[in-house]
Structures are given as C-alpha cells and as structure tokens.
Amino acid sequence: MLTACEDITKMFLPAMKAAIAKKLHEVHNFTQVEIAGELGVTQAAISKYIAGDYSNEIKRVERGSTVQKMSVKIAEFISKGRKKRAELIDTVCKSCMNIRGANSCDYKDVQKLVNIIV
C-alpha cells in the first residue's frame, strides 16, 4: 500500500518536473544544465524529460490540467527569479493537496516532499 506522499513522489513530482523542464526549455530558452540546476536533478534527467523518455503513467499525470497550470506558473517564476525555493515548494505542495483533495499535509509528508524537490 502506498501512502499519498509515496504516490506523489513516484508520479506527481516527476510529472511536474517534466512539465516544468519542457516549459523552461521551450518557452524560456533555458539550457538543460540550467534547468537541471533549478530543479535539482541531473542534466541526463532533463534530457529524458524533454525527449519524453519516461513512463506513460507519468505522461498521463503530466497532461492533467493541474500539472499543466502549475508548471506554467512555476516555470515563469523560475525564469524571472521571482520566487525563492521555499515558495516554489509551497506552490508544489498546494497543487499536490489540490489533486488529492486534501486541506493539509502531515508534517512527515511535507518533510518528505521537501527532501525530494530541494
């Protein structure tokens, strides 16, 4: 049995990172190395995101309206340097809660998400 945060870390976060990476690359002309630095992943991971070389399940989540809307906002914030990492984490956590239909997150769940996306 997967907890909500385990499910989120396996599906939602990779989908968000893929969508953000694509927008930073296609819309804001970031290099793969720059995107990797912003998202805290390797350049190889960004290359796979941009090429669409990841599971169909993650692609399905990525196509969802919540992921699309949030990735546009986050890519814009990153491109303009307007938000600090803590604010970006809060934005991602709120979109996660929105998808789950939750009003809050347990502290342990929040800490797990923070450790993954920082």
Secondary structure as UniProt FT lines:
FT   HELIX           4..7
FT   HELIX           8..12
FT   HELIX           13..26
FT   TURN            27..28
FT   HELIX           32..39
FT   HELIX           43..51
FT   HELIX           56..62
FT   HELIX           65..80
FT   HELIX           85..100
FT   HELIX           107..117
//
